[in-house]
Amino acid sequence: MSSDADPGGQLPPSVSENIETIAEFHARHEQHMSRPQAVIEKLSLWLGSPAYVAATLLFVVCWIVANLVAPKYGYRAIDEPPFFWLQGLVSLNAFIISTTVLIRQNRMSRLAEHHAHLDLQVNLLTEEKTSKIIDLLEQLRHDLPNVADKHDPEAAQMAKPADTRAVLSAIESGRV
């Protein structure tokens, strides 16, 4: 375990290990990203920034002003109203933005699916461990001479591991 997971040394070792495992998972995911995907990721982050929006708005305003003012100073306007070329550039810009966002969103969706699968596995394991602990506590309660040995139907039910197939079937049928 590296000291990068908890530079202050205040987290318990198990938490630091979990953080490091998650960081390794993300690092592996980043390493397996293709070069074009990495370029699109960076482009998507830049296209979604406030600076890009401001620069685009500034470009559009400058384009319109330059084309409206050019004839007054004896120059020929490149794009006269209704600004056909500007409309084309803005449309191309919208296409590029939407495509890069969709590509990045698809990758993030796959990553979210991996996270959801991991969460499910951990939750199922936790449920099994909790059921086993309840079962062990019930056995201990039965075995201790100074504790009243009475049947607890709720504890007995909780000591049974969940039937994951039945839960999945209930979810799929809409009963849950």
PyMOL commands that set and color helices and strands:
alter all, ss='L'
color gray80, all
select helices_A, chain A and resi 3-5+13-31+35-47+50-73+84-143+153-159+164-173
alter helices_A, ss='H'
color red, helices_A
deselect
rebuild
show_as cartoon
